[in-house]
Amino acid sequence: MSEREIEGVVEEEIPRGLYAVRADDGRRLTASLPIRSKHAIVALLRGDRVVVQVSSTDTSRARIVRKI
């Protein structure tokens, strides 16, 4: 994992294909799936552990890298 990648738990699915993720350090992030994952059948449910890559410009936004 790089320094911008952190682990968290999916709290809920929100509109427009976004997810609310609670990071292990307590932050709440709005995360999206990469385009390549949207085309594949990827199911994320509340409680799933994920690794997210936090945006360098807006630390409340992230991209879901993988499901743990």
N, CA, C, O and CB atoms as a CASP TS submission, in Angstrom:
PFRMAT TS
TARGET T0000
AUTHOR 0000-0000-0000
METHOD Language model
MODEL 1
PARENT N/A
ATOM      1  N   MET     1       0.839  -1.191   0.000  1.00  0.00           N
ATOM      2  CA  MET     1       0.000   0.000   0.000  1.00  0.00           C
ATOM      3  C   MET     1       0.876   1.243   0.000  1.00  0.00           C
ATOM      4  O   MET     1       1.890   1.303   0.695  1.00  0.00           O
ATOM      5  CB  MET     1      -0.950   0.004   1.215  1.00  0.00           C
ATOM      6  N   SER     2       0.479   2.217  -0.773  1.00  0.00           N
ATOM      7  CA  SER     2       1.215   3.479  -0.777  1.00  0.00           C
ATOM      8  C   SER     2       0.737   4.341   0.389  1.00  0.00           C
ATOM      9  O   SER     2      -0.200   3.976   1.100  1.00  0.00           O
ATOM     10  CB  SER     2       1.031   4.229  -2.131  1.00  0.00           C
ATOM     11  N   GLU     3       1.385   5.477   0.576  1.00  0.00           N
ATOM     12  CA  GLU     3       1.023   6.336   1.701  1.00  0.00           C
ATOM     13  C   GLU     3      -0.367   6.943   1.554  1.00  0.00           C
ATOM     14  O   GLU     3      -0.978   7.323   2.553  1.00  0.00           O
ATOM     15  CB  GLU     3       2.042   7.440   1.851  1.00  0.00           C
ATOM     16  N   ARG     4      -0.881   7.042   0.327  1.00  0.00           N
ATOM     17  CA  ARG     4      -2.222   7.591   0.124  1.00  0.00           C
ATOM     18  C   ARG     4      -3.296   6.517   0.172  1.00  0.00           C
ATOM     19  O   ARG     4      -4.482   6.846   0.132  1.00  0.00           O
ATOM     20  CB  ARG     4      -2.291   8.320  -1.200  1.00  0.00           C
ATOM     21  N   GLU     5      -2.924   5.242   0.257  1.00  0.00           N
ATOM     22  CA  GLU     5      -3.892   4.160   0.335  1.00  0.00           C
ATOM     23  C   GLU     5      -4.135   3.799   1.788  1.00  0.00           C
ATOM     24  O   GLU     5      -3.197   3.592   2.559  1.00  0.00           O
ATOM     25  CB  GLU     5      -3.410   2.931  -0.457  1.00  0.00           C
ATOM     26  N   ILE     6      -5.406   3.729   2.149  1.00  0.00           N
ATOM     27  CA  ILE     6      -5.773   3.360   3.508  1.00  0.00           C
ATOM     28  C   ILE     6      -6.912   2.349   3.461  1.00  0.00           C
ATOM     29  O   ILE     6      -7.603   2.228   2.450  1.00  0.00           O
ATOM     30  CB  ILE     6      -6.176   4.609   4.334  1.00  0.00           C
ATOM     31  N   GLU     7      -7.100   1.634   4.550  1.00  0.00           N
ATOM     32  CA  GLU     7      -8.178   0.657   4.641  1.00  0.00           C
ATOM     33  C   GLU     7      -9.384   1.287   5.314  1.00  0.00           C
ATOM     34  O   GLU     7      -9.265   2.226   6.100  1.00  0.00           O
ATOM     35  CB  GLU     7      -7.723  -0.598   5.411  1.00  0.00           C
ATOM     36  N   GLY     8     -10.544   0.747   4.985  1.00  0.00           N
ATOM     37  CA  GLY     8     -11.766   1.242   5.587  1.00  0.00           C
ATOM     38  C   GLY     8     -12.909   0.255   5.405  1.00  0.00           C
ATOM     39  O   GLY     8     -12.727  -0.836   4.864  1.00  0.00           O
ATOM     40  N   VAL     9     -14.095   0.658   5.866  1.00  0.00           N
ATOM     41  CA  VAL     9     -15.284  -0.178   5.805  1.00  0.00           C
ATOM     42  C   VAL     9     -16.380   0.597   5.086  1.00  0.00           C
ATOM     43  O   VAL     9     -16.601   1.775   5.365  1.00  0.00           O
ATOM     44  CB  VAL     9     -15.744  -0.612   7.228  1.00  0.00           C
ATOM     45  N   VAL    10     -17.067  -0.072   4.158  1.00  0.00           N
ATOM     46  CA  VAL    10     -18.176   0.556   3.444  1.00  0.00           C
ATOM     47  C   VAL    10     -19.335   0.733   4.426  1.00  0.00           C
ATOM     48  O   VAL    10     -19.799  -0.234   5.030  1.00  0.00           O
ATOM     49  CB  VAL    10     -18.611  -0.300   2.198  1.00  0.00           C
ATOM     50  N   GLU    11     -19.799   1.981   4.579  1.00  0.00           N
ATOM     51  CA  GLU    11     -20.932   2.258   5.466  1.00  0.00           C
ATOM     52  C   GLU    11     -22.260   2.222   4.730  1.00  0.00           C
ATOM     53  O   GLU    11     -23.248   1.699   5.246  1.00  0.00           O
ATOM     54  CB  GLU    11     -20.757   3.607   6.129  1.00  0.00           C
ATOM     55  N   GLU    12     -22.282   2.786   3.505  1.00  0.00           N
ATOM     56  CA  GLU    12     -23.522   2.789   2.732  1.00  0.00           C
ATOM     57  C   GLU    12     -23.234   3.126   1.281  1.00  0.00           C
ATOM     58  O   GLU    12     -22.192   3.689   0.946  1.00  0.00           O
ATOM     59  CB  GLU    12     -24.531   3.786   3.320  1.00  0.00           C
ATOM     60  N   GLU    13     -24.193   2.764   0.421  1.00  0.00           N
ATOM     61  CA  GLU    13     -24.120   3.150  -0.984  1.00  0.00           C
ATOM     62  C   GLU    13     -24.944   4.416  -1.138  1.00  0.00           C
ATOM     63  O   GLU    13     -26.085   4.478  -0.679  1.00  0.00           O
ATOM     64  CB  GLU    13     -24.636   2.004  -1.938  1.00  0.00           C
ATOM     65  N   ILE    14     -24.375   5.420  -1.778  1.00  0.00           N
ATOM     66  CA  ILE    14     -25.077   6.674  -1.984  1.00  0.00           C
ATOM     67  C   ILE    14     -25.281   6.882  -3.488  1.00  0.00           C
ATOM     68  O   ILE    14     -24.623   6.208  -4.281  1.00  0.00           O
ATOM     69  CB  ILE    14     -24.292   7.866  -1.352  1.00  0.00           C
ATOM     70  N   PRO    15     -26.156   7.777  -3.903  1.00  0.00           N
ATOM     71  CA  PRO    15     -26.468   7.937  -5.327  1.00  0.00           C
ATOM     72  C   PRO    15     -25.247   8.185  -6.210  1.00  0.00           C
ATOM     73  O   PRO    15     -24.185   8.594  -5.740  1.00  0.00           O
ATOM     74  CB  PRO    15     -27.430   9.067  -5.500  1.00  0.00           C
ATOM     75  N   ARG    16     -25.433   7.923  -7.503  1.00  0.00           N
ATOM     76  CA  ARG    16     -24.425   8.113  -8.557  1.00  0.00           C
ATOM     77  C   ARG    16     -23.239   7.170  -8.439  1.00  0.00           C
ATOM     78  O   ARG    16     -22.131   7.525  -8.842  1.00  0.00           O
ATOM     79  CB  ARG    16     -23.927   9.528  -8.533  1.00  0.00           C
ATOM     80  N   GLY    17     -23.445   5.988  -7.901  1.00  0.00           N
ATOM     81  CA  GLY    17     -22.377   4.994  -7.833  1.00  0.00           C
ATOM     82  C   GLY    17     -21.298   5.301  -6.826  1.00  0.00           C
ATOM     83  O   GLY    17     -20.174   4.816  -6.960  1.00  0.00           O
ATOM     84  N   LEU    18     -21.609   6.095  -5.821  1.00  0.00           N
ATOM     85  CA  LEU    18     -20.632   6.448  -4.791  1.00  0.00           C
ATOM     86  C   LEU    18     -20.898   5.643  -3.528  1.00  0.00           C
ATOM     87  O   LEU    18     -21.994   5.123  -3.320  1.00  0.00           O
ATOM     88  CB  LEU    18     -20.676   7.963  -4.485  1.00  0.00           C
ATOM     89  N   TYR    19     -19.879   5.554  -2.698  1.00  0.00           N
ATOM     90  CA  TYR    19     -19.973   4.820  -1.435  1.00  0.00           C
ATOM     91  C   TYR    19     -19.432   5.680  -0.305  1.00  0.00           C
ATOM     92  O   TYR    19     -18.454   6.406  -0.481  1.00  0.00           O
ATOM     93  CB  TYR    19     -19.201   3.478  -1.513  1.00  0.00           C
ATOM     94  N   ALA    20     -20.067   5.596   0.849  1.00  0.00           N
ATOM     95  CA  ALA    20     -19.547   6.230   2.056  1.00  0.00           C
ATOM     96  C   ALA    20     -18.662   5.193   2.738  1.00  0.00           C
ATOM     97  O   ALA    20     -19.111   4.095   3.069  1.00  0.00           O
ATOM     98  CB  ALA    20     -20.712   6.736   3.014  1.00  0.00           C
ATOM     99  N   VAL    21     -17.405   5.555   2.940  1.00  0.00           N
ATOM    100  CA  VAL    21     -16.428   4.640   3.532  1.00  0.00           C
ATOM    101  C   VAL    21     -15.886   5.269   4.809  1.00  0.00           C
ATOM    102  O   VAL    21     -15.476   6.430   4.812  1.00  0.00           O
ATOM    103  CB  VAL    21     -15.268   4.322   2.531  1.00  0.00           C
ATOM    104  N   ARG    22     -15.886   4.494   5.902  1.00  0.00           N
ATOM    105  CA  ARG    22     -15.296   4.943   7.163  1.00  0.00           C
ATOM    106  C   ARG    22     -13.881   4.377   7.219  1.00  0.00           C
ATOM    107  O   ARG    22     -13.687   3.165   7.306  1.00  0.00           O
ATOM    108  CB  ARG    22     -16.156   4.484   8.414  1.00  0.00           C
ATOM    109  N   ALA    23     -12.904   5.265   7.167  1.00  0.00           N
ATOM    110  CA  ALA    23     -11.499   4.851   7.203  1.00  0.00           C
ATOM    111  C   ALA    23     -11.136   4.373   8.605  1.00  0.00           C
ATOM    112  O   ALA    23     -11.790   4.725   9.587  1.00  0.00           O
ATOM    113  CB  ALA    23     -10.569   6.014   6.770  1.00  0.00           C
ATOM    114  N   ASP    24     -10.088   3.570   8.677  1.00  0.00           N
ATOM    115  CA  ASP    24      -9.646   3.047   9.971  1.00  0.00           C
ATOM    116  C   ASP    24      -9.218   4.155  10.928  1.00  0.00           C
ATOM    117  O   ASP    24      -9.255   3.967  12.144  1.00  0.00           O
ATOM    118  CB  ASP    24      -8.498   2.075   9.773  1.00  0.00           C
ATOM    119  N   ASP    25      -8.814   5.306  10.396  1.00  0.00           N
ATOM    120  CA  ASP    25      -8.414   6.417  11.260  1.00  0.00           C
ATOM    121  C   ASP    25      -9.609   7.285  11.671  1.00  0.00           C
ATOM    122  O   ASP    25      -9.428   8.306  12.335  1.00  0.00           O
ATOM    123  CB  ASP    25      -7.371   7.276  10.551  1.00  0.00           C
ATOM    124  N   GLY    26     -10.824   6.892  11.285  1.00  0.00           N
ATOM    125  CA  GLY    26     -12.029   7.590  11.724  1.00  0.00           C
ATOM    126  C   GLY    26     -12.626   8.558  10.723  1.00  0.00           C
ATOM    127  O   GLY    26     -13.755   9.010  10.916  1.00  0.00           O
ATOM    128  N   ARG    27     -11.904   8.892   9.654  1.00  0.00           N
ATOM    129  CA  ARG    27     -12.432   9.823   8.643  1.00  0.00           C
ATOM    130  C   ARG    27     -13.548   9.170   7.842  1.00  0.00           C
ATOM    131  O   ARG    27     -13.544   7.957   7.629  1.00  0.00           O
ATOM    132  CB  ARG    27     -11.309  10.294   7.695  1.00  0.00           C
ATOM    133  N   ARG    28     -14.505   9.981   7.400  1.00  0.00           N
ATOM    134  CA  ARG    28     -15.553   9.503   6.502  1.00  0.00           C
ATOM    135  C   ARG    28     -15.231  10.018   5.105  1.00  0.00           C
ATOM    136  O   ARG    28     -15.076  11.221   4.899  1.00  0.00           O
ATOM    137  CB  ARG    28     -16.981   9.974   6.971  1.00  0.00           C
ATOM    138  N   LEU    29     -15.133   9.097   4.149  1.00  0.00           N
ATOM    139  CA  LEU    29     -14.750   9.429   2.789  1.00  0.00           C
ATOM    140  C   LEU    29     -15.889   9.110   1.833  1.00  0.00           C
ATOM    141  O   LEU    29     -16.666   8.185   2.066  1.00  0.00           O
ATOM    142  CB  LEU    29     -13.479   8.675   2.385  1.00  0.00           C
ATOM    143  N   THR    30     -15.981   9.880   0.761  1.00  0.00           N
ATOM    144  CA  THR    30     -16.886   9.578  -0.335  1.00  0.00           C
ATOM    145  C   THR    30     -16.027   8.933  -1.409  1.00  0.00           C
ATOM    146  O   THR    30     -15.131   9.568  -1.966  1.00  0.00           O
ATOM    147  CB  THR    30     -17.640  10.871  -0.868  1.00  0.00           C
ATOM    148  N   ALA    31     -16.306   7.663  -1.698  1.00  0.00           N
ATOM    149  CA  ALA    31     -15.447   6.905  -2.607  1.00  0.00           C
ATOM    150  C   ALA    31     -16.218   6.415  -3.822  1.00  0.00           C
ATOM    151  O   ALA    31     -17.421   6.160  -3.758  1.00  0.00           O
ATOM    152  CB  ALA    31     -14.820   5.723  -1.880  1.00  0.00           C
ATOM    153  N   SER    32     -15.498   6.288  -4.929  1.00  0.00           N
ATOM    154  CA  SER    32     -16.089   5.778  -6.161  1.00  0.00           C
ATOM    155  C   SER    32     -15.278   4.584  -6.643  1.00  0.00           C
ATOM    156  O   SER    32     -14.139   4.368  -6.227  1.00  0.00           O
ATOM    157  CB  SER    32     -16.149   6.881  -7.252  1.00  0.00           C
ATOM    158  N   LEU    33     -15.897   3.816  -7.531  1.00  0.00           N
ATOM    159  CA  LEU    33     -15.200   2.709  -8.168  1.00  0.00           C
ATOM    160  C   LEU    33     -14.520   3.213  -9.435  1.00  0.00           C
ATOM    161  O   LEU    33     -15.055   4.099 -10.101  1.00  0.00           O
ATOM    162  CB  LEU    33     -16.176   1.543  -8.488  1.00  0.00           C
ATOM    163  N   PRO    34     -13.353   2.671  -9.784  1.00  0.00           N
ATOM    164  CA  PRO    34     -12.745   3.029 -11.060  1.00  0.00           C
ATOM    165  C   PRO    34     -13.634   2.556 -12.212  1.00  0.00           C
ATOM    166  O   PRO    34     -14.424   1.628 -12.037  1.00  0.00           O
ATOM    167  CB  PRO    34     -11.328   2.418 -11.181  1.00  0.00           C
ATOM    168  N   ILE    35     -13.516   3.176 -13.372  1.00  0.00           N
ATOM    169  CA  ILE    35     -14.364   2.840 -14.516  1.00  0.00           C
ATOM    170  C   ILE    35     -14.236   1.371 -14.887  1.00  0.00           C
ATOM    171  O   ILE    35     -15.235   0.738 -15.228  1.00  0.00           O
ATOM    172  CB  ILE    35     -14.007   3.711 -15.716  1.00  0.00           C
ATOM    173  N   ARG    36     -13.042   0.821 -14.828  1.00  0.00           N
ATOM    174  CA  ARG    36     -12.872  -0.583 -15.208  1.00  0.00           C
ATOM    175  C   ARG    36     -13.647  -1.511 -14.262  1.00  0.00           C
ATOM    176  O   ARG    36     -14.085  -2.581 -14.687  1.00  0.00           O
ATOM    177  CB  ARG    36     -11.376  -0.957 -15.208  1.00  0.00           C
ATOM    178  N   SER    37     -13.825  -1.132 -13.006  1.00  0.00           N
ATOM    179  CA  SER    37     -14.571  -1.952 -12.061  1.00  0.00           C
ATOM    180  C   SER    37     -16.073  -1.807 -12.259  1.00  0.00           C
ATOM    181  O   SER    37     -16.826  -2.728 -11.941  1.00  0.00           O
ATOM    182  CB  SER    37     -14.198  -1.583 -10.637  1.00  0.00           C
ATOM    183  N   LYS    38     -16.523  -0.666 -12.781  1.00  0.00           N
ATOM    184  CA  LYS    38     -17.945  -0.478 -13.018  1.00  0.00           C
ATOM    185  C   LYS    38     -18.446  -1.417 -14.100  1.00  0.00           C
ATOM    186  O   LYS    38     -19.601  -1.841 -14.071  1.00  0.00           O
ATOM    187  CB  LYS    38     -18.233   0.963 -13.400  1.00  0.00           C
ATOM    188  N   HIS    39     -17.572  -1.749 -15.067  1.00  0.00           N
ATOM    189  CA  HIS    39     -17.970  -2.648 -16.150  1.00  0.00           C
ATOM    190  C   HIS    39     -17.992  -4.095 -15.691  1.00  0.00           C
ATOM    191  O   HIS    39     -18.760  -4.899 -16.220  1.00  0.00           O
ATOM    192  CB  HIS    39     -17.030  -2.496 -17.336  1.00  0.00           C
ATOM    193  N   ALA    40     -17.177  -4.432 -14.733  1.00  0.00           N
ATOM    194  CA  ALA    40     -17.185  -5.777 -14.172  1.00  0.00           C
ATOM    195  C   ALA    40     -18.291  -5.850 -13.118  1.00  0.00           C
ATOM    196  O   ALA    40     -18.768  -4.828 -12.625  1.00  0.00           O
ATOM    197  CB  ALA    40     -15.789  -6.144 -13.557  1.00  0.00           C
ATOM    198  N   ILE    41     -18.678  -7.053 -12.794  1.00  0.00           N
ATOM    199  CA  ILE    41     -19.709  -7.201 -11.769  1.00  0.00           C
ATOM    200  C   ILE    41     -19.021  -7.115 -10.415  1.00  0.00           C
ATOM    201  O   ILE    41     -18.392  -8.073  -9.963  1.00  0.00           O
ATOM    202  CB  ILE    41     -20.499  -8.556 -11.927  1.00  0.00           C
ATOM    203  N   VAL    42     -19.145  -5.966  -9.776  1.00  0.00           N
ATOM    204  CA  VAL    42     -18.535  -5.741  -8.473  1.00  0.00           C
ATOM    205  C   VAL    42     -19.655  -5.386  -7.507  1.00  0.00           C
ATOM    206  O   VAL    42     -20.376  -4.410  -7.710  1.00  0.00           O
ATOM    207  CB  VAL    42     -17.441  -4.613  -8.529  1.00  0.00           C
ATOM    208  N   ALA    43     -19.793  -6.171  -6.474  1.00  0.00           N
ATOM    209  CA  ALA    43     -20.832  -5.902  -5.484  1.00  0.00           C
ATOM    210  C   ALA    43     -20.168  -5.500  -4.176  1.00  0.00           C
ATOM    211  O   ALA    43     -19.410  -6.272  -3.588  1.00  0.00           O
ATOM    212  CB  ALA    43     -21.755  -7.141  -5.282  1.00  0.00           C
ATOM    213  N   LEU    44     -20.455  -4.307  -3.735  1.00  0.00           N
ATOM    214  CA  LEU    44     -19.971  -3.844  -2.441  1.00  0.00           C
ATOM    215  C   LEU    44     -21.172  -3.695  -1.532  1.00  0.00           C
ATOM    216  O   LEU    44     -22.163  -3.061  -1.894  1.00  0.00           O
ATOM    217  CB  LEU    44     -19.181  -2.500  -2.563  1.00  0.00           C
ATOM    218  N   LEU    45     -21.082  -4.273  -0.371  1.00  0.00           N
ATOM    219  CA  LEU    45     -22.165  -4.221   0.593  1.00  0.00           C
ATOM    220  C   LEU    45     -21.693  -3.526   1.857  1.00  0.00           C
ATOM    221  O   LEU    45     -20.492  -3.415   2.107  1.00  0.00           O
ATOM    222  CB  LEU    45     -22.684  -5.630   0.911  1.00  0.00           C
ATOM    223  N   ARG    46     -22.645  -3.059   2.651  1.00  0.00           N
ATOM    224  CA  ARG    46     -22.313  -2.446   3.932  1.00  0.00           C
ATOM    225  C   ARG    46     -21.507  -3.436   4.767  1.00  0.00           C
ATOM    226  O   ARG    46     -21.884  -4.599   4.911  1.00  0.00           O
ATOM    227  CB  ARG    46     -23.599  -2.003   4.687  1.00  0.00           C
ATOM    228  N   GLY    47     -20.400  -2.960   5.310  1.00  0.00           N
ATOM    229  CA  GLY    47     -19.547  -3.808   6.143  1.00  0.00           C
ATOM    230  C   GLY    47     -18.360  -4.405   5.414  1.00  0.00           C
ATOM    231  O   GLY    47     -17.468  -4.959   6.057  1.00  0.00           O
ATOM    232  N   ASP    48     -18.319  -4.311   4.080  1.00  0.00           N
ATOM    233  CA  ASP    48     -17.178  -4.834   3.328  1.00  0.00           C
ATOM    234  C   ASP    48     -15.939  -3.988   3.604  1.00  0.00           C
ATOM    235  O   ASP    48     -16.015  -2.761   3.666  1.00  0.00           O
ATOM    236  CB  ASP    48     -17.486  -4.862   1.813  1.00  0.00           C
ATOM    237  N   ARG    49     -14.796  -4.657   3.769  1.00  0.00           N
ATOM    238  CA  ARG    49     -13.528  -3.947   3.956  1.00  0.00           C
ATOM    239  C   ARG    49     -12.923  -3.674   2.592  1.00  0.00           C
ATOM    240  O   ARG    49     -12.899  -4.546   1.723  1.00  0.00           O
ATOM    241  CB  ARG    49     -12.539  -4.765   4.848  1.00  0.00           C
ATOM    242  N   VAL    50     -12.435  -2.455   2.415  1.00  0.00           N
ATOM    243  CA  VAL    50     -11.851  -2.035   1.138  1.00  0.00           C
ATOM    244  C   VAL    50     -10.571  -1.247   1.387  1.00  0.00           C
ATOM    245  O   VAL    50     -10.338  -0.732   2.481  1.00  0.00           O
ATOM    246  CB  VAL    50     -12.858  -1.184   0.323  1.00  0.00           C
ATOM    247  N   VAL    51      -9.750  -1.168   0.347  1.00  0.00           N
ATOM    248  CA  VAL    51      -8.584  -0.290   0.336  1.00  0.00           C
ATOM    249  C   VAL    51      -8.931   0.857  -0.593  1.00  0.00           C
ATOM    250  O   VAL    51      -9.350   0.635  -1.729  1.00  0.00           O
ATOM    251  CB  VAL    51      -7.266  -1.044  -0.125  1.00  0.00           C
ATOM    252  N   VAL    52      -8.759   2.083  -0.116  1.00  0.00           N
ATOM    253  CA  VAL    52      -9.078   3.260  -0.919  1.00  0.00           C
ATOM    254  C   VAL    52      -7.833   4.112  -1.103  1.00  0.00           C
ATOM    255  O   VAL    52      -6.939   4.131  -0.257  1.00  0.00           O
ATOM    256  CB  VAL    52     -10.204   4.085  -0.262  1.00  0.00           C
ATOM    257  N   GLN    53      -7.797   4.812  -2.225  1.00  0.00           N
ATOM    258  CA  GLN    53      -6.707   5.745  -2.516  1.00  0.00           C
ATOM    259  C   GLN    53      -7.274   7.146  -2.357  1.00  0.00           C
ATOM    260  O   GLN    53      -8.156   7.547  -3.116  1.00  0.00           O
ATOM    261  CB  GLN    53      -6.106   5.523  -3.966  1.00  0.00           C
ATOM    262  N   VAL    54      -6.780   7.891  -1.383  1.00  0.00           N
ATOM    263  CA  VAL    54      -7.294   9.216  -1.050  1.00  0.00           C
ATOM    264  C   VAL    54      -6.763  10.239  -2.045  1.00  0.00           C
ATOM    265  O   VAL    54      -5.585  10.219  -2.403  1.00  0.00           O
ATOM    266  CB  VAL    54      -6.906   9.610   0.393  1.00  0.00           C
ATOM    267  N   SER    55      -7.639  11.130  -2.487  1.00  0.00           N
ATOM    268  CA  SER    55      -7.259  12.188  -3.418  1.00  0.00           C
ATOM    269  C   SER    55      -6.297  13.160  -2.735  1.00  0.00           C
ATOM    270  O   SER    55      -6.451  13.481  -1.557  1.00  0.00           O
ATOM    271  CB  SER    55      -8.511  12.937  -3.937  1.00  0.00           C
ATOM    272  N   SER    56      -5.316  13.616  -3.487  1.00  0.00           N
ATOM    273  CA  SER    56      -4.353  14.558  -2.920  1.00  0.00           C
ATOM    274  C   SER    56      -4.916  15.980  -2.866  1.00  0.00           C
ATOM    275  O   SER    56      -4.444  16.799  -2.078  1.00  0.00           O
ATOM    276  CB  SER    56      -3.060  14.540  -3.735  1.00  0.00           C
ATOM    277  N   THR    57      -5.914  16.278  -3.692  1.00  0.00           N
ATOM    278  CA  THR    57      -6.481  17.629  -3.709  1.00  0.00           C
ATOM    279  C   THR    57      -7.676  17.787  -2.771  1.00  0.00           C
ATOM    280  O   THR    57      -7.889  18.871  -2.229  1.00  0.00           O
ATOM    281  CB  THR    57      -6.898  17.989  -5.115  1.00  0.00           C
ATOM    282  N   ASP    58      -8.457  16.726  -2.570  1.00  0.00           N
ATOM    283  CA  ASP    58      -9.629  16.770  -1.689  1.00  0.00           C
ATOM    284  C   ASP    58      -9.592  15.524  -0.825  1.00  0.00           C
ATOM    285  O   ASP    58      -9.943  14.439  -1.287  1.00  0.00           O
ATOM    286  CB  ASP    58     -10.976  16.860  -2.506  1.00  0.00           C
ATOM    287  N   THR    59      -9.173  15.667   0.419  1.00  0.00           N
ATOM    288  CA  THR    59      -8.968  14.499   1.283  1.00  0.00           C
ATOM    289  C   THR    59     -10.255  13.845   1.770  1.00  0.00           C
ATOM    290  O   THR    59     -10.205  12.860   2.507  1.00  0.00           O
ATOM    291  CB  THR    59      -8.153  14.895   2.463  1.00  0.00           C
ATOM    292  N   SER    60     -11.411  14.379   1.369  1.00  0.00           N
ATOM    293  CA  SER    60     -12.668  13.717   1.713  1.00  0.00           C
ATOM    294  C   SER    60     -13.149  12.815   0.578  1.00  0.00           C
ATOM    295  O   SER    60     -14.170  12.141   0.715  1.00  0.00           O
ATOM    296  CB  SER    60     -13.740  14.756   2.048  1.00  0.00           C
ATOM    297  N   ARG    61     -12.417  12.798  -0.548  1.00  0.00           N
ATOM    298  CA  ARG    61     -12.766  11.974  -1.710  1.00  0.00           C
ATOM    299  C   ARG    61     -11.718  10.875  -1.893  1.00  0.00           C
ATOM    300  O   ARG    61     -10.539  11.063  -1.594  1.00  0.00           O
ATOM    301  CB  ARG    61     -12.874  12.846  -2.998  1.00  0.00           C
ATOM    302  N   ALA    62     -12.177   9.727  -2.391  1.00  0.00           N
ATOM    303  CA  ALA    62     -11.261   8.607  -2.579  1.00  0.00           C
ATOM    304  C   ALA    62     -11.746   7.722  -3.720  1.00  0.00           C
ATOM    305  O   ALA    62     -12.881   7.843  -4.181  1.00  0.00           O
ATOM    306  CB  ALA    62     -11.126   7.786  -1.280  1.00  0.00           C
ATOM    307  N   ARG    63     -10.872   6.838  -4.163  1.00  0.00           N
ATOM    308  CA  ARG    63     -11.195   5.840  -5.174  1.00  0.00           C
ATOM    309  C   ARG    63     -10.974   4.463  -4.541  1.00  0.00           C
ATOM    310  O   ARG    63      -9.948   4.224  -3.904  1.00  0.00           O
ATOM    311  CB  ARG    63     -10.317   6.029  -6.478  1.00  0.00           C
ATOM    312  N   ILE    64     -11.929   3.575  -4.718  1.00  0.00           N
ATOM    313  CA  ILE    64     -11.810   2.229  -4.171  1.00  0.00           C
ATOM    314  C   ILE    64     -10.844   1.446  -5.059  1.00  0.00           C
ATOM    315  O   ILE    64     -11.069   1.296  -6.260  1.00  0.00           O
ATOM    316  CB  ILE    64     -13.211   1.518  -4.084  1.00  0.00           C
ATOM    317  N   VAL    65      -9.763   0.949  -4.448  1.00  0.00           N
ATOM    318  CA  VAL    65      -8.724   0.234  -5.176  1.00  0.00           C
ATOM    319  C   VAL    65      -9.031  -1.255  -5.232  1.00  0.00           C
ATOM    320  O   VAL    65      -8.932  -1.880  -6.288  1.00  0.00           O
ATOM    321  CB  VAL    65      -7.359   0.469  -4.528  1.00  0.00           C
ATOM    322  N   ARG    66      -9.404  -1.816  -4.092  1.00  0.00           N
ATOM    323  CA  ARG    66      -9.731  -3.248  -4.064  1.00  0.00           C
ATOM    324  C   ARG    66     -10.554  -3.585  -2.825  1.00  0.00           C
ATOM    325  O   ARG    66     -10.574  -2.855  -1.834  1.00  0.00           O
ATOM    326  CB  ARG    66      -8.445  -4.102  -4.095  1.00  0.00           C
ATOM    327  N   LYS    67     -11.221  -4.710  -2.930  1.00  0.00           N
ATOM    328  CA  LYS    67     -12.014  -5.244  -1.826  1.00  0.00           C
ATOM    329  C   LYS    67     -11.152  -6.257  -1.084  1.00  0.00           C
ATOM    330  O   LYS    67     -10.483  -7.080  -1.709  1.00  0.00           O
ATOM    331  CB  LYS    67     -13.351  -5.897  -2.336  1.00  0.00           C
ATOM    332  N   ILE    68     -11.164  -6.202   0.227  1.00  0.00           N
ATOM    333  CA  ILE    68     -10.331  -7.109   1.029  1.00  0.00           C
ATOM    334  C   ILE    68     -11.156  -8.313   1.428  1.00  0.00           C
ATOM    335  O   ILE    68     -10.653  -9.207   2.109  1.00  0.00           O
ATOM    336  CB  ILE    68      -9.764  -6.394   2.289  1.00  0.00           C
TER
END
